[in-house]
Amino acid sequence: MFRSLILLATLCAVQSALAQTSFHESAIVIDTHNDLLSTVTMRGRDIGTDLRGAAASDLARFRQGGVDAQVFVVFCDERFGKDTAFKYANIEIDSFESILRRHPETLMKATTARDIRRAAASNRMACLLGVEGGHMIEGDLSKLDALYRRGVRYMTLTWNNSTDWATSARDEASGTVPNAAPGLNDFGRQVVQRMNTLGMLIDLSHTGEKTFWDVMAATRRPVLVSHSNAWALAPHRRNLKDEQIKAIGKNGGVIHLNFNASFVDSSFDRKINVLSAVHKGEIDSLVALKWADYDIQDFLVAKYKAEVDAARPPLSLLLDHVDHIVKLVGINHVGLGSDYDGSIIPPLGLDDVSTFPKITEGLLQRGYKSAEIRKILGGNFLRLLKANER
């Protein structure tokens, strides 16, 4: 009898796991932020090969994770500016186009919500483009138009560095705003208006609070937050305060949650600072060699994996951010924007793009209904993209 009960419990557990897997596979899963282009393909790696140990993403693991649509991010940092940033952005887009040509049987370029649904129906992953950093238009609206023509469907107004026309969260928080005043200037408002006209999503991740509120006053369309979380749970400059979340809800926008531990867990930075102090000499040597902060982090994570893993938060804390946003503004305003391959340290269990089903499992365990989970996984982004289309 006891043995039969164990067998029955095991069978029920297997059936439950299969049901969860089937549900995840039937949903349209969309991730709004992946840095594979700048950190992997621009370094000569082929995403059609097994990149485990070198990257969080490759084609096999996208399929394993049930990812139906991925926004690939065009990125260069503040070292690129006039006459270099726009050029480099186009080189990355060339790389993106090359990937699509090499894998027509598994990948499809997408620029609309309809394209995403068509790709899913043909068992291909929809591939979209976003630009992370308004410095890549070099203060020229014609360059914004050119990026749109090449398929870019969102632009993050600033990265960590401010532009001449919008200030970043990093600069506003540190009080080192390089502009005459924080927020948007007149040209910045022209950028917002032009993006509305084009049908390009305005991404407010990385922007400072003053820029955020200036955009909300200027935009005529729902906004995107491609990879940020709730400040109330993790008070990091990159996260959104409750009043900002409420404004996005009223605007009809969507906040896509970043998997980076610093934005998920309020205690993570303190833990990682202790680790950094232990290895200060090594870090100082890399700084002297002019390594970028994100490259230094990647190096340390790879070399001291066990120490870093001990500091990583559980998946449950990421799901707490879902709960918080849903309680504030409802189920229609939250999605997923992992930031994989963007030099992040994710929660335990979310090591790479193959692990998206664990989020579905966690949401089911928290009692979210199937229709609600479909919205979080991708439905909300589909609505947002369609609402911005011309």
RAJOKA-V367781 format. One record per pair of residues at least 24 apart in sequence whose ideal C-beta (glycine too) atoms are under 10 Angstrom apart, sorted by the first residue. I is the first residue (numbers start at 1). J is the second residue. Records with the same first field share a line. If there is no record, write none. Layout:
BEGIN
I: J / J
END
This chain:
BEGIN
16: 361 / 364
17: 357 / 361
19: 364
20: 357 / 358 / 360 / 361 / 363 / 364 / 365
21: 66 / 357 / 360 / 361
23: 66 / 357 / 360 / 361 / 364 / 370 / 373 / 374 / 377
24: 65 / 66 / 356 / 357 / 358 / 359 / 360 / 361 / 363 / 364 / 373 / 377
25: 66 / 68 / 357 / 360
26: 66 / 370 / 374
27: 66 / 68 / 120 / 356 / 360 / 370 / 373 / 374 / 375 / 376 / 377 / 378 / 379
28: 66 / 67 / 68 / 69 / 113 / 116 / 117 / 119 / 120 / 126 / 374 / 377 / 378 / 379 / 381 / 382
29: 62 / 65 / 66 / 67 / 68 / 69 / 70 / 120 / 125 / 336 / 356 / 357 / 359 / 360 / 374 / 376 / 377 / 378
30: 67 / 68 / 69 / 70 / 71 / 113 / 116 / 120 / 126 / 128 / 256 / 335 / 336 / 337 / 376 / 377 / 378 / 379 / 380 / 381 / 382 / 385
31: 57 / 62 / 65 / 67 / 68 / 69 / 70 / 71 / 72 / 226 / 227 / 256 / 259 / 335 / 336 / 337 / 338 / 339 / 340 / 353 / 356 / 377 / 378 / 381
32: 69 / 70 / 71 / 73 / 128 / 130 / 154 / 201 / 203 / 205 / 224 / 225 / 226 / 227 / 254 / 256 / 257 / 258 / 335 / 336 / 337 / 338 / 339 / 378 / 381 / 384 / 385
33: 70 / 71 / 72 / 73 / 130 / 132 / 154 / 156 / 203 / 205 / 224 / 225 / 226 / 227 / 228 / 256 / 257 / 258 / 259 / 336 / 337 / 338 / 339 / 340 / 341 / 342 / 344
34: 62 / 67 / 70 / 71 / 72 / 73 / 127 / 130 / 227 / 337 / 338 / 339 / 340 / 341 / 342 / 353
35: 72 / 73 / 74 / 75 / 132 / 227 / 294 / 338 / 339 / 340 / 341 / 342 / 343 / 344
36: 62 / 70 / 72 / 73 / 95 / 96 / 99 / 340 / 341 / 342 / 353
37: 72 / 73 / 74 / 75 / 89 / 91 / 92 / 93 / 95 / 96 / 99 / 129 / 341
38: 72 / 73 / 74 / 75 / 76 / 77 / 88 / 89 / 92 / 95 / 132 / 341 / 342
39: 73 / 75 / 294 / 295 / 298 / 340 / 341 / 342 / 343
40: 95 / 341
41: 72 / 92 / 95 / 96 / 98 / 99 / 341
42: 75 / 76 / 88 / 91 / 92 / 95
46: 99 / 102 / 103
47: 72 / 99 / 102 / 103 / 107 / 341
48: 99 / 102 / 103 / 106 / 107
51: 341 / 352
52: 351 / 352 / 354
53: 302
54: 302 / 341
55: 340 / 341 / 352 / 353
56: 259 / 338 / 339 / 340 / 341 / 342 / 344 / 346 / 350 / 351 / 352 / 353 / 354 / 355
57: 338 / 340 / 341 / 352 / 353 / 354
58: 352 / 353 / 354
59: 99 / 102 / 103 / 106 / 107 / 125 / 353
60: 106 / 353 / 354
61: 340 / 351 / 352 / 353 / 354 / 355 / 356
62: 106 / 107 / 125 / 127 / 352 / 353 / 354 / 356
63: 106 / 123 / 125 / 353 / 354
64: 352 / 353 / 354 / 355 / 356 / 357
65: 338 / 340 / 352 / 353 / 354 / 355 / 356 / 357 / 358 / 359
66: 125 / 353 / 354 / 356 / 357 / 360 / 377
67: 125 / 126 / 336 / 338 / 353 / 354 / 356 / 377 / 378
68: 116 / 117 / 119 / 120 / 121 / 123 / 124 / 125 / 126 / 377 / 378
69: 108 / 110 / 113 / 115 / 116 / 117 / 119 / 120 / 124 / 125 / 126 / 127 / 128 / 378 / 381 / 382 / 385
70: 107 / 110 / 125 / 126 / 127 / 128 / 338 / 340 / 353
71: 110 / 126 / 127 / 128 / 129 / 130 / 152 / 153 / 154 / 201 / 203 / 224 / 226 / 227 / 256 / 337 / 381 / 385
72: 96 / 99 / 127 / 128 / 129 / 130 / 341
73: 128 / 129 / 130 / 131 / 132 / 133 / 154 / 156 / 203 / 226 / 227 / 337 / 339 / 341 / 342
74: 129 / 130 / 131 / 132 / 133 / 136 / 147 / 150 / 152 / 155 / 156
75: 130 / 131 / 132 / 133 / 136 / 156 / 159 / 342
76: 131 / 132 / 133 / 135 / 136 / 159
77: 132 / 133 / 135 / 159 / 160 / 161 / 292 / 293 / 294
78: 133 / 135 / 159 / 160 / 161 / 162 / 163 / 168 / 292
79: 161 / 290 / 292
80: 133 / 135 / 136 / 138 / 161
81: 135 / 136 / 138 / 139 / 161 / 163
82: 135 / 138 / 139 / 140
83: 138
84: 135 / 136 / 138
85: 131 / 133 / 134 / 135 / 136 / 137 / 138 / 143
86: 131 / 135 / 136 / 137 / 138 / 140 / 143 / 144 / 146 / 147
87: 136 / 138
88: 136
89: 129 / 131 / 132 / 133 / 135 / 136 / 137 / 138 / 143 / 146 / 147 / 150 / 152
90: 136 / 143 / 146 / 147 / 150
92: 129 / 131 / 136
93: 129 / 131 / 147 / 150 / 151 / 152
94: 150
96: 127 / 128 / 129 / 150 / 151
97: 127 / 129 / 150 / 151
99: 127
100: 127 / 151
103: 127
109: 151
110: 151 / 153 / 385
111: 148 / 150 / 151 / 152 / 153 / 199 / 385 / 389
112: 153 / 199 / 382 / 385 / 386 / 388 / 389 / 390
113: 381 / 382 / 383 / 384 / 385 / 386 / 387 / 388 / 389
114: 382 / 385 / 386 / 389
115: 153 / 385
116: 378 / 381 / 382 / 385 / 386
117: 382
120: 378
127: 151
128: 152 / 153 / 154 / 201 / 381 / 385
129: 153 / 154 / 155
130: 154 / 155 / 156 / 200 / 201 / 203 / 224 / 226 / 227 / 337
131: 155 / 156 / 157 / 159 / 200 / 203
132: 156 / 157 / 158 / 159 / 203 / 205 / 206 / 226 / 227 / 339 / 342
133: 157 / 158 / 159 / 160 / 161 / 163 / 168 / 203 / 206
134: 158 / 159 / 161 / 162 / 163 / 164 / 165 / 166 / 168 / 188 / 191 / 195 / 203 / 206 / 207
135: 159 / 161 / 162 / 163 / 164 / 165 / 166
136: 163
137: 163 / 165 / 191 / 194
138: 163 / 164
139: 163 / 164 / 165 / 187 / 191
140: 187
141: 187 / 190 / 191 / 193 / 194 / 195 / 198
142: 194
144: 190 / 191 / 194 / 195 / 198 / 200
145: 194 / 197 / 198 / 200
147: 198 / 200
148: 194 / 195 / 197 / 198 / 199 / 200
149: 198
152: 198 / 200 / 201
153: 198 / 199 / 200 / 201 / 224 / 385 / 388 / 389
154: 195 / 200 / 201 / 202 / 203 / 205 / 223 / 224 / 226 / 384 / 385 / 388
155: 191 / 195 / 198 / 200 / 201 / 202 / 203 / 224 / 226
156: 201 / 202 / 203 / 204 / 205 / 206 / 207 / 224 / 225 / 226 / 227
157: 184 / 188 / 191 / 192 / 195 / 202 / 203 / 204 / 205 / 206 / 207 / 208 / 211 / 212 / 214 / 215
158: 188 / 203 / 204 / 205 / 206 / 207 / 208 / 211
159: 205 / 206 / 207
160: 206 / 237 / 238 / 293
161: 206
162: 206 / 207 / 208 / 211
163: 187 / 188 / 191 / 211
164: 188
165: 189 / 190 / 191 / 192 / 211
166: 191 / 192 / 206 / 207 / 208 / 210 / 211 / 212 / 214 / 215
167: 207 / 208 / 209 / 210 / 211 / 214
168: 206 / 207 / 208 / 211 / 237 / 238
169: 204 / 205 / 206 / 207 / 208 / 209 / 211 / 212 / 228 / 236 / 237 / 238 / 239
170: 206 / 208 / 237 / 238
171: 208 / 211 / 237
172: 207 / 208 / 209 / 210 / 211 / 212 / 237
173: 208 / 209 / 236 / 237 / 238
174: 237
177: 208 / 210
179: 211
181: 210
182: 208 / 209 / 210 / 211 / 214
183: 207 / 208 / 209 / 210 / 211 / 212 / 213 / 214 / 215 / 217
184: 210 / 211 / 212 / 213 / 214 / 215 / 217 / 218
185: 214
188: 214 / 215 / 218
189: 214 / 215 / 217 / 218 / 219
190: 218
191: 215 / 218
192: 216 / 217 / 218 / 219 / 220 / 221 / 223
193: 218 / 219 / 220
195: 219 / 221 / 223 / 388
196: 220 / 221 / 388 / 390
197: 221 / 390
198: 388 / 389 / 390
199: 385 / 386 / 387 / 388 / 389 / 390
200: 224 / 388 / 389 / 390
201: 226 / 253 / 254 / 381 / 384 / 385 / 387 / 388 / 389
202: 253 / 388
203: 227 / 228 / 253 / 256 / 337
204: 228 / 240 / 244 / 248 / 253 / 255
205: 229 / 238 / 239 / 240 / 255 / 256 / 258 / 263 / 337 / 339
206: 237 / 238
207: 238
208: 237
209: 237 / 240 / 241 / 243 / 244
212: 240 / 241 / 243 / 244 / 247 / 248
213: 243 / 244 / 247
215: 247 / 251
216: 244 / 247 / 248 / 250 / 251 / 253
217: 247
219: 251 / 253 / 388
221: 251 / 252 / 253 / 384 / 387 / 388 / 389
222: 248 / 250 / 251 / 252 / 253 / 254 / 333 / 383 / 384 / 385 / 386 / 387 / 388
223: 247 / 248 / 251 / 252 / 253 / 254 / 255 / 384 / 388
224: 248 / 253 / 254 / 255 / 256 / 335 / 337 / 381 / 384 / 385 / 388
225: 253 / 254 / 255 / 256 / 257 / 258 / 333 / 334 / 335 / 337
226: 254 / 255 / 256 / 258 / 335 / 337 / 339 / 381
227: 255 / 256 / 257 / 258 / 259 / 260 / 263 / 336 / 337 / 338 / 339 / 340 / 342 / 344
228: 255 / 256 / 257 / 258 / 260 / 263 / 321 / 337 / 339
229: 255 / 256 / 257 / 258 / 259 / 260 / 262 / 263 / 264 / 265 / 317 / 318 / 320 / 321 / 322 / 324 / 325 / 337
230: 255 / 257 / 263 / 264 / 320 / 321 / 322 / 323 / 324 / 325 / 328 / 334
231: 263 / 266 / 324
232: 266 / 320 / 321 / 324 / 325 / 328
233: 263 / 264 / 265 / 266 / 317 / 318 / 320 / 321 / 323 / 324 / 325
234: 258 / 260 / 261 / 262 / 263 / 264 / 265 / 266 / 267 / 268 / 269 / 313 / 317 / 320 / 321
235: 266
236: 260 / 262 / 263 / 264 / 265 / 266 / 268 / 269
237: 263
238: 262 / 263
239: 263 / 264 / 266 / 321
240: 325
242: 324 / 325 / 328 / 329
243: 328
245: 324 / 325 / 328 / 329 / 333 / 334
246: 328 / 329 / 333
247: 329
248: 325 / 328 / 329 / 333 / 334
249: 325 / 328 / 329 / 330 / 332 / 333 / 334
250: 329 / 333
251: 333
252: 332 / 333 / 383 / 384 / 387
253: 329 / 332 / 333 / 380 / 384 / 387 / 388
254: 325 / 332 / 333 / 334 / 335 / 337 / 375 / 376 / 379 / 380 / 381 / 382 / 383 / 384 / 385 / 387
255: 321 / 322 / 325 / 328 / 329 / 333 / 334 / 335 / 337 / 380
256: 334 / 335 / 336 / 337 / 338 / 339 / 376 / 380 / 381 / 384
257: 318 / 319 / 321 / 322 / 325 / 334 / 335 / 336 / 337 / 338 / 339 / 359 / 376
258: 318 / 321 / 336 / 337 / 338 / 339 / 342 / 344 / 346
259: 315 / 318 / 336 / 337 / 338 / 339 / 340 / 342 / 344 / 345 / 346 / 347 / 350 / 351 / 355 / 359
260: 318 / 338 / 339 / 340 / 342 / 343 / 344 / 345 / 346 / 347
261: 308 / 311 / 312 / 313 / 317 / 318 / 344 / 345 / 346 / 347 / 348 / 350
262: 313 / 344 / 345
263: 318 / 321 / 339 / 344
264: 312 / 313 / 314 / 315 / 316 / 317 / 318 / 319 / 320 / 321 / 344 / 345 / 346 / 347 / 350
265: 311 / 312 / 313 / 314 / 317 / 318 / 320 / 347
266: 313 / 317
267: 311 / 313 / 317
268: 311 / 312 / 313 / 317 / 345 / 347
269: 311
270: 311
271: 307 / 308 / 310 / 311 / 312 / 313
272: 297 / 300 / 301 / 307 / 308 / 311 / 312 / 345
273: 311
274: 307 / 311
275: 300 / 301 / 304 / 307 / 308 / 310 / 311
276: 300
278: 304 / 307
279: 303 / 304 / 307
292: 343
293: 343
294: 342 / 343 / 344
295: 343
296: 343
297: 343 / 344 / 345
298: 341 / 343 / 344 / 345
300: 345
301: 343 / 344 / 345
308: 345
309: 345 / 348 / 351
310: 348
311: 345
312: 345 / 346 / 347 / 348 / 349 / 350 / 351
313: 345 / 346 / 347 / 348 / 350
314: 347 / 348 / 349 / 350 / 362
315: 346 / 347 / 348 / 349 / 350 / 355 / 358 / 359 / 361 / 362
316: 347 / 348 / 349 / 362 / 365 / 366
317: 347 / 348
318: 346 / 347 / 349 / 350 / 358 / 359 / 362
319: 347 / 359 / 362 / 363 / 365 / 366 / 368
320: 366
322: 359 / 362 / 363 / 366 / 368 / 372 / 373 / 376
323: 363 / 366 / 368
325: 376
326: 368 / 372 / 375 / 376
330: 372 / 375
331: 368 / 369 / 371 / 372 / 373 / 375 / 376 / 379 / 380
332: 372 / 375 / 376 / 379 / 380 / 383 / 384
333: 375 / 376 / 380 / 384
334: 372 / 375 / 376 / 380
335: 375 / 376 / 377 / 378 / 379 / 380 / 381 / 382 / 383 / 384
336: 376 / 377 / 378 / 380 / 381
337: 381
END
